[in-house]
Amino acid sequence: MRHIYNTTFIVEEKIEREWVAYMQEHYIRPVLSSGVPADTIFTKVSIDQPEGKTYSLQLVFSSEQALNRFLEHHLSPIEEALLSRYKNRYLCFSSTLTEI
């Protein structure tokens, strides 16, 4: 049974391209280099919100322990760097999913 940490982002249209490039280089790459997630899925949601363009990042873990280890030891600095660079330019919410 896999566990997924899903974050949905709504990004200002003006910064969309720059933000996507930043996510690929400075968010997803460090996530993968941590060696904890088994996979990542980065998608653009087909229906945008009036507030901006919508993206989803799913981090896939092979166990609940791996997910918890990632949340406790790796996620905070990556999220803080994103917030520092794009404060008030995006909204996000996260949820934890369990594959059935």
All heavy atoms as an XYZ file, in Angstrom:
831
protein
N       0.845     -1.172      0.000
C       0.000      0.000      0.000
C       0.895      1.241      0.000
O       1.768      1.387      0.831
C      -0.881     -0.027      1.246
C      -1.796      1.117      1.344
S      -2.921      1.075      2.765
C      -3.233     -0.631      3.052
N       0.684      2.121     -0.979
C       1.497      3.331     -1.076
C       0.796      4.497     -0.377
O      -0.429      4.534     -0.282
C       1.760      3.681     -2.533
C       2.565      2.605     -3.234
C       2.942      2.957     -4.636
N       1.792      3.370     -5.433
C       1.895      3.909     -6.642
N       3.071      4.088     -7.191
N       0.826      4.269     -7.317
N       1.601      5.438      0.062
C       1.105      6.652      0.721
C       1.555      7.847     -0.114
O       2.692      7.891     -0.579
C       1.635      6.729      2.150
C       1.149      5.588      2.984
N       0.007      5.666      3.748
C       1.612      4.334      3.140
C      -0.188      4.510      4.344
N       0.772      3.675      3.997
N       0.651      8.792     -0.270
C       0.906      9.928     -1.156
C       0.696     11.219     -0.384
O      -0.324     11.392      0.283
C      -0.039      9.886     -2.377
C       0.169      8.562     -3.133
C       0.183     11.095     -3.277
C      -0.929      8.227     -4.096
N       1.676     12.107     -0.492
C       1.550     13.448      0.071
C       1.247     14.369     -1.103
O       2.087     14.598     -1.974
C       2.847     13.846      0.776
C       2.753     15.161      1.498
C       2.052     15.273      2.692
C       3.358     16.300      0.982
C       1.959     16.479      3.358
C       3.278     17.515      1.650
C       2.583     17.598      2.833
O       2.494     18.802      3.493
N       0.010     14.835     -1.176
C      -0.453     15.655     -2.290
C      -0.520     17.118     -1.873
O      -1.100     17.439     -0.832
C      -1.842     15.198     -2.737
C      -2.373     16.054     -3.864
O      -1.947     15.928     -4.994
N      -3.300     16.955     -3.547
N       0.066     17.990     -2.678
C      -0.062     19.425     -2.462
C      -0.601     20.045     -3.737
O      -0.065     19.825     -4.827
C       1.281     20.081     -2.092
O       1.821     19.415     -0.951
C       1.100     21.561     -1.774
N      -1.676     20.806     -3.595
C      -2.255     21.544     -4.707
C      -1.859     23.004     -4.544
O      -1.992     23.572     -3.459
C      -3.786     21.388     -4.718
O      -4.094     19.993     -4.850
C      -4.414     22.163     -5.866
N      -1.353     23.582     -5.625
C      -0.887     24.967     -5.627
C      -1.723     25.773     -6.608
O      -2.013     25.296     -7.711
C       0.563     25.054     -6.114
C       1.565     24.320     -5.272
C       1.858     22.988     -5.510
C       2.243     24.971     -4.250
C       2.799     22.310     -4.756
C       3.187     24.301     -3.491
C       3.468     22.970     -3.743
N      -2.085     26.981     -6.228
C      -2.676     27.946     -7.147
C      -1.678     29.097     -7.231
O      -1.380     29.746     -6.219
C      -4.054     28.435     -6.673
C      -5.006     27.247     -6.513
C      -4.619     29.458     -7.667
C      -6.339     27.598     -5.891
N      -1.160     29.327     -8.433
C      -0.033     30.232     -8.650
C      -0.480     31.416     -9.499
O      -1.215     31.244    -10.481
C       1.100     29.476     -9.386
C       2.296     30.356     -9.609
C       1.478     28.214     -8.627
N      -0.006     32.603     -9.136
C      -0.296     33.780     -9.960
C       0.145     33.523    -11.400
O       1.249     33.015    -11.647
C       0.466     35.009     -9.447
C      -0.094     35.620     -8.213
C       0.658     36.876     -7.810
O       1.521     37.362     -8.568
O       0.375     37.372     -6.708
N      -0.701     33.886    -12.331
C      -0.401     33.646    -13.742
C       0.892     34.333    -14.185
O       1.649     33.795    -14.989
C      -1.577     34.109    -14.602
C      -1.510     33.627    -16.012
C      -2.800     33.849    -16.775
O      -3.841     34.113    -16.159
O      -2.742     33.754    -18.012
N       1.178     35.510    -13.626
C       2.368     36.271    -14.018
C       3.671     35.535    -13.735
O       4.664     35.748    -14.418
C       2.410     37.633    -13.314
C       1.383     38.622    -13.802
C       1.626     39.980    -13.197
C       0.997     40.037    -11.825
N       1.059     41.390    -11.220
N       3.676     34.688    -12.727
C       4.916     34.010    -12.348
C       4.905     32.530    -12.697
O       5.816     31.793    -12.321
C       5.209     34.173    -10.836
C       4.123     33.477     -9.991
C       5.380     35.635    -10.474
C       4.523     33.239     -8.555
N       3.915     32.079    -13.441
C       3.719     30.648    -13.677
C       4.969     29.956    -14.226
O       5.426     28.956    -13.663
C       2.545     30.427    -14.628
C       2.295     28.967    -14.923
C       1.178     28.751    -15.925
O       0.748     29.708    -16.604
O       0.731     27.599    -16.031
N       5.531     30.430    -15.312
C       6.697     29.767    -15.917
C       7.888     29.739    -14.968
O       8.558     28.718    -14.833
C       7.092     30.450    -17.209
C       6.183     30.150    -18.340
C       6.700     30.737    -19.616
N       5.734     30.528    -20.677
C       5.991     30.778    -21.932
N       7.166     31.256    -22.285
N       5.074     30.565    -22.836
N       8.165     30.871    -14.348
C       9.285     30.946    -13.411
C       9.058     29.994    -12.238
O       9.966     29.291    -11.801
C       9.445     32.379    -12.900
C      10.495     32.532    -11.843
C      10.468     33.911    -11.181
O      10.047     34.889    -11.815
O      10.884     33.981    -10.009
N       7.829     29.965    -11.718
C       7.498     29.113    -10.579
C       7.661     27.637    -10.935
O       8.217     26.862    -10.150
C       6.074     29.422    -10.113
C       5.638     28.642     -8.915
C       5.836     28.965     -7.608
C       4.938     27.395     -8.917
N       5.297     27.988     -6.795
C       4.749     27.019     -7.573
C       4.454     26.565     -9.931
C       4.094     25.849     -7.213
C       3.804     25.395     -9.574
C       3.626     25.050     -8.224
N       7.188     27.230    -12.118
C       7.318     25.835    -12.547
C       8.800     25.455    -12.627
O       9.199     24.383    -12.147
C       6.597     25.585    -13.891
C       6.990     24.240    -14.487
C       5.085     25.667    -13.707
N       9.613     26.306    -13.216
C      11.051     26.029    -13.314
C      11.674     25.922    -11.923
O      12.499     25.032    -11.667
C      11.745     27.114    -14.131
N      11.283     26.814    -11.022
C      11.793     26.760     -9.652
C      11.386     25.445     -8.988
O      12.207     24.793     -8.337
C      11.275     27.949     -8.835
C      11.767     27.915     -7.410
C      12.957     28.537     -7.064
C      11.058     27.237     -6.418
C      13.428     28.483     -5.755
C      11.524     27.172     -5.121
C      12.701     27.807     -4.795
O      13.172     27.737     -3.511
N      10.131     25.067     -9.139
C       9.645     23.826     -8.525
C      10.447     22.622     -9.015
O      10.836     21.766     -8.227
C       8.162     23.623     -8.830
C       7.244     24.562     -8.089
S       7.261     24.302     -6.310
C       6.418     22.729     -6.184
N      10.693     22.568    -10.312
C      11.432     21.431    -10.867
C      12.867     21.379    -10.351
O      13.371     20.305    -10.043
C      11.408     21.489    -12.392
C      10.011     21.250    -12.939
C       9.886     21.533    -14.415
O      10.529     22.421    -14.947
N       9.030     20.785    -15.080
N      13.513     22.523    -10.249
C      14.928     22.566     -9.864
C      15.153     22.594     -8.350
O      16.043     21.919     -7.844
C      15.586     23.802    -10.492
C      17.057     23.926    -10.203
C      17.892     22.822    -10.851
O      17.475     22.290    -11.901
O      18.954     22.488    -10.303
N      14.362     23.369     -7.630
C      14.649     23.635     -6.218
C      13.672     22.991     -5.230
O      13.866     23.124     -4.021
C      14.701     25.145     -5.963
C      15.743     25.826     -6.787
N      17.081     25.748     -6.503
C      15.634     26.574     -7.910
C      17.765     26.433     -7.397
N      16.905     26.935     -8.267
N      12.637     22.364     -5.726
C      11.687     21.675     -4.852
C      11.713     20.177     -5.154
O      12.061     19.381     -4.292
C      10.281     22.253     -5.051
C       9.282     21.906     -3.965
C       8.865     22.867     -3.054
C       8.725     20.640     -3.863
C       7.935     22.567     -2.069
C       7.802     20.328     -2.887
C       7.401     21.296     -1.987
O       6.475     20.982     -1.009
N      11.382     19.813     -6.388
C      11.286     18.400     -6.735
C      12.658     17.722     -6.710
O      12.790     16.614     -6.186
C      10.594     18.220     -8.103
C       9.152     18.736     -8.000
C      10.637     16.770     -8.557
C       8.428     18.848     -9.309
N      13.668     18.368     -7.249
C      15.014     17.757     -7.253
C      15.506     17.454     -5.835
O      15.948     16.342     -5.566
C      16.000     18.638     -8.002
C      17.359     17.969     -8.147
C      18.253     18.743     -9.043
N      17.704     18.644    -10.403
C      18.351     18.996    -11.482
N      19.559     19.490    -11.383
N      17.813     18.875    -12.671
N      15.421     18.422     -4.876
C      15.820     18.083     -3.505
C      14.951     16.999     -2.868
O      15.442     16.186     -2.094
C      15.693     19.406     -2.750
C      15.778     20.459     -3.779
C      15.179     19.855     -5.012
N      13.664     16.992     -3.199
C      12.785     15.949     -2.681
C      13.293     14.579     -3.139
O      13.445     13.658     -2.343
C      11.320     16.176     -3.137
C      10.487     14.921     -2.979
C      10.692     17.323     -2.375
N      13.575     14.449     -4.420
C      14.056     13.173     -4.947
C      15.437     12.817     -4.407
O      15.717     11.655     -4.116
C      14.072     13.205     -6.473
C      12.696     13.177     -7.132
C      12.822     13.383     -8.630
C      11.974     11.884     -6.826
N      16.296     13.818     -4.253
C      17.650     13.536     -3.767
C      17.655     13.136     -2.294
O      18.642     12.579     -1.821
C      18.589     14.716     -4.026
O      18.240     15.805     -3.216
N      16.576     13.393     -1.579
C      16.491     12.941     -0.193
C      16.457     11.416     -0.128
O      16.775     10.824      0.898
C      15.258     13.521      0.507
O      14.075     12.871      0.082
N      16.053     10.789     -1.230
C      16.003      9.337     -1.284
C      14.817      8.715     -0.572
O      14.711      7.496     -0.512
N      13.913      9.525     -0.056
C      12.799      8.974      0.722
C      11.585      8.656     -0.156
O      11.072      7.543     -0.088
C      12.421      9.900      1.898
C      11.328      9.282      2.748
C      13.646     10.195      2.762
N      11.100      9.576     -1.007
C       9.951      9.220     -1.843
C      10.342      8.214     -2.925
O      11.461      8.257     -3.446
C       9.520     10.530     -2.491
C      10.252     11.608     -1.798
C      11.447     10.984     -1.169
N       9.416      7.343     -3.261
C       9.629      6.385     -4.339
C       9.413      7.040     -5.705
O       9.996      6.625     -6.696
C       8.688      5.200     -4.168
N       8.583      8.090     -5.747
C       8.254      8.729     -7.017
C       7.631     10.090     -6.746
O       7.179     10.370     -5.632
C       7.262      7.857     -7.790
C       7.147      8.219     -9.262
O       7.966      9.029     -9.759
O       6.239      7.694     -9.927
N       7.615     10.930     -7.785
C       6.882     12.197     -7.735
C       6.045     12.305     -9.000
O       6.420     11.781    -10.050
C       7.820     13.423     -7.668
O       8.628     13.464     -8.844
C       8.694     13.394     -6.443
N       4.918     12.973     -8.866
C       4.052     13.253    -10.010
C       3.713     14.741     -9.937
O       3.086     15.190     -8.973
C       2.766     12.406     -9.963
C       3.115     10.920     -9.885
C       1.885     12.703    -11.166
C       1.939     10.034     -9.516
N       4.145     15.514    -10.933
C       3.918     16.955    -10.974
C       3.015     17.229    -12.166
O       3.378     16.944    -13.306
C       5.255     17.679    -11.103
C       5.192     19.179    -10.992
C       4.405     19.798    -10.036
C       5.957     19.974    -11.820
C       4.373     21.186     -9.903
C       5.944     21.359    -11.707
C       5.148     21.964    -10.749
N       1.820     17.758    -11.905
C       0.845     17.949    -12.974
C       0.247     19.348    -12.943
O       0.193     19.997    -11.906
C      -0.306     16.932    -12.852
O      -0.954     17.106    -11.585
C       0.190     15.509    -12.973
N      -0.222     19.765    -14.104
C      -1.002     20.995    -14.205
C      -2.461     20.567    -14.227
O      -2.852     19.709    -15.015
C      -0.654     21.761    -15.482
C      -1.357     23.099    -15.569
C      -0.832     23.883    -16.757
C      -1.308     25.304    -16.735
N      -2.726     25.507    -16.795
N      -3.252     21.143    -13.359
C      -4.677     20.825    -13.286
C      -5.371     21.483    -14.478
O      -5.112     22.651    -14.792
C      -5.271     21.293    -11.938
C      -6.764     21.015    -11.874
C      -4.539     20.617    -10.781
N      -6.226     20.743    -15.139
C      -6.846     21.220    -16.377
C      -7.756     22.417    -16.184
O      -7.924     23.229    -17.079
C      -7.642     20.079    -17.032
O      -6.774     19.031    -17.365
N      -8.365     22.532    -15.014
C      -9.279     23.647    -14.751
C      -8.602     24.594    -13.766
O      -8.269     24.211    -12.646
C     -10.615     23.144    -14.163
C     -11.279     22.204    -15.162
C     -11.525     24.309    -13.811
C     -12.503     21.495    -14.628
N      -8.378     25.846    -14.217
C      -7.738     26.835    -13.361
C      -8.765     27.565    -12.514
O      -9.948     27.614    -12.836
C      -6.956     27.844    -14.207
C      -5.758     27.210    -14.882
O      -5.035     26.442    -14.214
O      -5.549     27.473    -16.071
N      -8.279     28.118    -11.433
C      -9.097     28.935    -10.541
C      -9.000     30.392    -10.996
O      -8.033     30.775    -11.652
C      -8.591     28.802     -9.110
C      -8.610     27.388     -8.575
C     -10.014     26.822     -8.503
O     -10.941     27.498     -8.101
N     -10.173     25.573     -8.901
N      -9.953     31.233    -10.620
C      -9.862     32.651    -10.970
C      -8.596     33.308    -10.407
O      -8.093     34.286    -10.951
C     -11.110     33.262    -10.339
C     -12.032     32.124    -10.094
C     -11.188     30.903     -9.928
N      -8.060     32.732     -9.326
C      -6.886     33.307     -8.671
C      -5.589     33.004     -9.408
O      -4.565     33.610     -9.132
C      -6.762     32.787     -7.232
C      -7.927     33.137     -6.337
C      -9.076     32.133     -6.424
O      -8.962     31.115     -7.143
O     -10.102     32.387     -5.782
N      -5.586     32.012    -10.314
C      -4.350     31.677    -11.008
C      -4.358     30.283    -11.594
O      -5.387     29.636    -11.702
N      -3.165     29.814    -11.960
C      -2.975     28.500    -12.551
C      -2.804     27.462    -11.441
O      -2.164     27.727    -10.433
C      -1.757     28.491    -13.467
C      -1.841     29.515    -14.582
C      -2.996     29.203    -15.511
C      -3.076     30.209    -16.641
N      -4.157     29.927    -17.565
N      -3.357     26.273    -11.657
C      -3.391     25.259    -10.616
C      -2.482     24.084    -10.974
O      -2.505     23.594    -12.108
C      -4.829     24.757    -10.407
O      -5.679     25.886    -10.163
C      -4.917     23.807     -9.229
N      -1.690     23.656     -9.985
C      -0.769     22.531    -10.131
C      -0.942     21.582     -8.958
O      -1.351     21.984     -7.872
C       0.684     23.019    -10.169
C       1.011     23.733    -11.449
C       0.725     25.089    -11.606
C       1.590     23.052    -12.511
C       1.001     25.740    -12.797
C       1.873     23.697    -13.705
C       1.580     25.035    -13.842
O       1.850     25.675    -15.022
N      -0.570     20.331     -9.193
C      -0.589     19.333     -8.137
C       0.768     18.632     -8.106
O       1.300     18.264     -9.153
C      -1.684     18.304     -8.401
O      -1.601     17.239     -7.467
N       1.307     18.475     -6.917
C       2.537     17.713     -6.731
C       2.230     16.561     -5.788
O       1.792     16.781     -4.658
C       3.648     18.586     -6.143
C       4.950     17.860     -5.827
C       5.557     17.219     -7.072
C       5.942     18.813     -5.176
N       2.432     15.352     -6.273
C       2.204     14.168     -5.453
C       3.545     13.487     -5.202
O       4.268     13.162     -6.145
C       1.245     13.202     -6.142
C      -0.134     13.803     -6.292
C      -1.143     12.815     -6.841
O      -0.798     11.825     -7.466
N      -2.410     13.094     -6.592
N       3.855     13.318     -3.936
C       5.053     12.605     -3.518
C       4.601     11.230     -3.060
O       3.785     11.111     -2.149
C       5.752     13.351     -2.385
C       6.022     14.835     -2.631
C       6.680     15.452     -1.409
C       6.872     15.034     -3.865
N       5.107     10.196     -3.694
C       4.658      8.826     -3.460
C       5.678      8.108     -2.577
O       6.877      8.118     -2.870
C       4.480      8.079     -4.796
C       3.961      6.670     -4.559
C       3.552      8.856     -5.730
N       5.178      7.476     -1.518
C       6.033      6.780     -0.558
C       5.612      5.320     -0.467
O       4.427      4.997     -0.559
C       5.924      7.434      0.825
C       6.377      8.861      0.828
C       5.493      9.883      0.522
C       7.691      9.176      1.107
C       5.914     11.210      0.504
C       8.122     10.497      1.094
C       7.236     11.508      0.790
N       6.577      4.447     -0.245
C       6.299      3.015     -0.187
C       5.697      2.583      1.148
O       5.133      1.497      1.247
C       7.582      2.228     -0.449
O       8.569      2.587      0.501
N       5.808      3.449      2.160
C       5.253      3.098      3.471
C       4.883      4.367      4.231
O       5.364      5.467      3.922
C       6.264      2.304      4.298
O       7.353      3.133      4.659
N       4.060      4.188      5.239
C       3.690      5.310      6.101
C       4.913      5.813      6.863
O       5.058      7.015      7.090
C       2.591      4.877      7.072
C       2.030      6.022      7.885
C       0.853      5.600      8.752
O       0.541      4.408      8.845
O       0.242      6.509      9.349
N       5.810      4.924      7.224
C       7.034      5.316      7.937
C       7.909      6.208      7.062
O       8.474      7.194      7.541
C       7.826      4.083      8.397
C       7.136      3.253      9.451
C       6.055      2.332      8.892
O       5.944      2.106      7.678
N       5.214      1.815      9.770
N       8.025      5.882      5.781
C       8.811      6.707      4.857
C       8.183      8.093      4.719
O       8.887      9.110      4.731
C       8.934      6.029      3.500
N       6.867      8.145      4.595
C       6.163      9.428      4.524
C       6.427     10.252      5.774
O       6.798     11.424      5.691
C       4.661      9.200      4.346
C       3.750     10.417      4.536
C       4.056     11.510      3.530
C       2.296     10.006      4.462
N       6.272      9.643      6.932
C       6.491     10.373      8.188
C       7.936     10.847      8.328
O       8.188     11.955      8.798
C       6.084      9.509      9.383
C       4.578      9.334      9.459
O       3.819     10.162      8.981
N       4.150      8.235     10.041
N       8.886     10.019      7.923
C      10.297     10.402      7.969
C      10.550     11.624      7.080
O      11.224     12.565      7.458
C      11.184      9.228      7.537
C      12.664      9.498      7.676
C      13.532      8.252      7.499
N      13.381      7.637      6.181
C      12.791      6.462      5.943
N      12.288      5.747      6.934
N      12.712      5.991      4.717
N       9.944     11.612      5.892
C      10.095     12.749      4.985
C       9.488     14.012      5.596
O      10.103     15.081      5.574
C       9.443     12.458      3.634
C       9.553     13.609      2.692
C      10.735     13.851      2.015
C       8.495     14.469      2.511
C      10.856     14.944      1.169
C       8.597     15.557      1.669
C       9.786     15.798      0.991
N       8.282     13.903      6.126
C       7.613     15.060      6.715
C       8.402     15.620      7.896
O       8.496     16.842      8.064
C       6.194     14.693      7.160
C       5.215     14.315      6.042
C       3.887     13.874      6.639
C       5.037     15.446      5.057
N       8.981     14.763      8.705
C       9.716     15.198      9.897
C      11.095     15.764      9.590
O      11.548     16.684     10.270
C       9.867     14.022     10.867
C       8.566     13.603     11.514
C       8.715     12.337     12.341
O       9.851     11.972     12.733
O       7.677     11.678     12.596
N      11.770     15.245      8.568
C      13.183     15.586      8.384
C      13.527     16.338      7.102
O      14.633     16.887      7.015
C      14.033     14.310      8.431
C      13.914     13.578      9.725
N      14.467     14.037     10.892
C      13.268     12.422     10.039
C      14.186     13.188     11.877
N      13.454     12.204     11.379
N      12.642     16.363      6.111
C      13.038     16.921      4.816
C      12.133     18.031      4.281
O      12.606     18.895      3.544
C      13.112     15.806      3.768
C      14.100     14.743      4.107
N      15.454     14.900      3.924
C      13.917     13.513      4.633
C      16.075     13.798      4.313
N      15.168     12.941      4.756
N      10.865     17.993      4.599
C       9.910     18.891      3.942
C      10.061     20.350      4.349
O      10.016     21.244      3.502
C       8.477     18.425      4.198
C       7.394     19.227      3.481
C       7.564     19.140      1.973
C       6.016     18.741      3.890
N      10.250     20.615      5.607
C      10.235     21.992      6.108
C      11.210     22.932      5.394
O      10.814     24.012      4.950
C      10.481     22.001      7.617
O      10.354     23.302      8.119
N      12.494     22.597      5.242
C      13.404     23.535      4.574
C      13.044     23.790      3.112
O      13.210     24.910      2.612
C      14.777     22.875      4.682
C      14.613     21.614      5.413
C      13.175     21.429      5.755
N      12.515     22.772      2.441
C      12.128     22.938      1.038
C      10.931     23.881      0.939
O      10.898     24.779      0.096
C      11.819     21.563      0.405
C      13.080     20.690      0.410
C      11.268     21.711     -1.003
C      12.822     19.234      0.089
N       9.949     23.699      1.813
C       8.773     24.578      1.804
C       9.128     26.000      2.222
O       8.597     26.959      1.673
C       7.684     24.014      2.711
C       6.954     22.849      2.103
C       5.746     22.426      2.913
O       5.699     22.697      4.130
O       4.846     21.809      2.315
N      10.010     26.142      3.198
C      10.422     27.473      3.644
C      11.122     28.250      2.530
O      10.898     29.451      2.372
C      11.325     27.362      4.867
C      10.575     26.967      6.121
C      11.493     26.682      7.311
O      12.694     27.019      7.249
O      10.999     26.103      8.298
N      11.949     27.577      1.744
C      12.626     28.241      0.623
C      11.621     28.697     -0.427
O      11.729     29.808     -0.959
C      13.659     27.303      0.007
N      10.618     27.866     -0.716
C       9.575     28.242     -1.676
C       8.789     29.444     -1.164
O       8.557     30.406     -1.902
C       8.638     27.060     -1.915
C       7.465     27.310     -2.856
C       7.957     27.586     -4.270
C       6.505     26.128     -2.834
N       8.409     29.408      0.094
C       7.660     30.512      0.683
C       8.479     31.798      0.682
O       7.966     32.876      0.369
C       7.225     30.161      2.105
C       6.429     31.227      2.844
C       5.148     31.576      2.099
C       6.121     30.770      4.257
N       9.738     31.699      0.991
C      10.610     32.871      1.015
C      10.686     33.530     -0.365
O      10.666     34.746     -0.487
C      12.004     32.462      1.480
O      12.897     33.534      1.381
N      10.759     32.722     -1.390
C      10.891     33.262     -2.743
C       9.570     33.787     -3.312
O       9.549     34.784     -4.034
C      11.454     32.195     -3.665
C      11.685     32.703     -5.067
C      12.408     31.682     -5.901
N      12.609     32.177     -7.234
C      13.778     32.518     -7.732
N      14.862     32.413     -7.005
N      13.873     32.956     -8.966
N       8.460     33.128     -3.010
C       7.173     33.461     -3.644
C       6.077     33.822     -2.642
O       4.893     33.607     -2.923
C       6.711     32.292     -4.517
C       7.621     32.048     -5.686
C       8.477     30.955     -5.700
C       7.646     32.920     -6.761
C       9.325     30.730     -6.768
C       8.493     32.706     -7.834
C       9.336     31.613     -7.832
O      10.180     31.392     -8.892
N       6.446     34.403     -1.537
C       5.476     34.776     -0.509
C       4.346     35.615     -1.115
O       4.584     36.555     -1.877
C       6.168     35.556      0.611
C       5.283     35.812      1.794
C       6.031     36.442      2.924
C       5.140     36.561      4.136
N       5.860     37.094      5.274
N       3.113     35.239     -0.792
C       1.902     35.924     -1.247
C       1.686     35.847     -2.760
O       0.898     36.610     -3.306
C       1.891     37.392     -0.800
C       1.907     37.528      0.701
O       1.280     36.745      1.413
N       2.649     38.494      1.198
N       2.380     34.921     -3.452
C       2.219     34.783     -4.903
C       1.573     33.442     -5.265
O       1.324     33.181     -6.432
C       3.573     34.894     -5.619
C       4.458     36.043     -5.233
C       4.244     37.374     -5.853
N       3.846     37.516     -7.198
C       4.668     37.836     -8.212
N       5.951     37.995     -8.011
N       4.181     38.017     -9.417
N       1.323     32.611     -4.249
C       0.665     31.330     -4.469
C      -0.097     30.929     -3.212
O       0.176     31.417     -2.118
C       1.676     30.234     -4.844
C       2.555     29.783     -3.702
C       2.239     28.653     -2.963
C       3.698     30.491     -3.349
C       3.033     28.239     -1.901
C       4.505     30.086     -2.301
C       4.170     28.969     -1.586
O       4.957     28.563     -0.537
N      -1.055     30.055     -3.397
C      -1.785     29.421     -2.296
C      -1.553     27.921     -2.431
O      -1.361     27.422     -3.538
C      -3.289     29.685     -2.417
C      -3.759     31.125     -2.468
C      -5.236     31.163     -2.842
C      -3.535     31.780     -1.128
N      -1.585     27.224     -1.314
C      -1.473     25.766     -1.412
C      -2.172     25.103     -0.240
O      -2.394     25.723      0.800
C      -0.017     25.325     -1.492
S       0.939     25.546      0.003
N      -2.526     23.868     -0.448
C      -3.027     23.027      0.638
C      -2.531     21.609      0.382
O      -2.365     21.191     -0.766
C      -4.546     23.092      0.783
C      -5.303     22.544     -0.384
C      -5.705     21.211     -0.420
C      -5.629     23.345     -1.469
C      -6.403     20.701     -1.489
C      -6.335     22.850     -2.559
C      -6.721     21.518     -2.555
N      -2.283     20.903      1.452
C      -1.739     19.543      1.360
C      -2.667     18.554      2.025
O      -3.380     18.886      2.976
C      -0.354     19.481      2.019
O       0.533     20.345      1.357
N      -2.614     17.320      1.534
C      -3.358     16.231      2.152
C      -2.565     14.943      1.973
O      -1.757     14.809      1.069
C      -4.755     16.096      1.541
O      -4.670     15.954      0.141
N      -2.797     14.020      2.882
C      -2.147     12.720      2.823
C      -3.162     11.702      2.325
O      -4.286     11.629      2.826
C      -1.623     12.314      4.218
O      -0.733     13.328      4.673
C      -0.896     11.003      4.167
N      -2.768     10.918      1.327
C      -3.641      9.940      0.701
C      -3.061      8.550      0.905
O      -1.839      8.379      0.952
C      -3.764     10.219     -0.796
C      -4.059     11.658     -1.202
C      -3.907     11.825     -2.709
C      -5.440     12.069     -0.764
N      -3.925      7.570      1.000
C      -3.502      6.170      1.065
C      -4.113      5.446     -0.108
O      -5.334      5.470     -0.306
C      -3.963      5.528      2.390
O      -3.449      6.293      3.476
C      -3.471      4.106      2.497
N      -3.265      4.809     -0.911
C      -3.738      4.064     -2.063
C      -4.551      2.849     -1.594
O      -4.176      2.176     -0.633
C      -2.534      3.596     -2.875
C      -2.893      2.937     -4.164
C      -1.665      2.573     -4.965
O      -0.722      1.988     -4.390
O      -1.646      2.879     -6.153
N      -5.633      2.591     -2.275
C      -6.496      1.465     -1.913
C      -6.243      0.312     -2.888
O      -6.099      0.481     -4.061
C      -7.980      1.882     -1.968
C      -8.201      2.988     -0.956
C      -8.885      0.706     -1.706
C      -9.581      3.595     -1.012
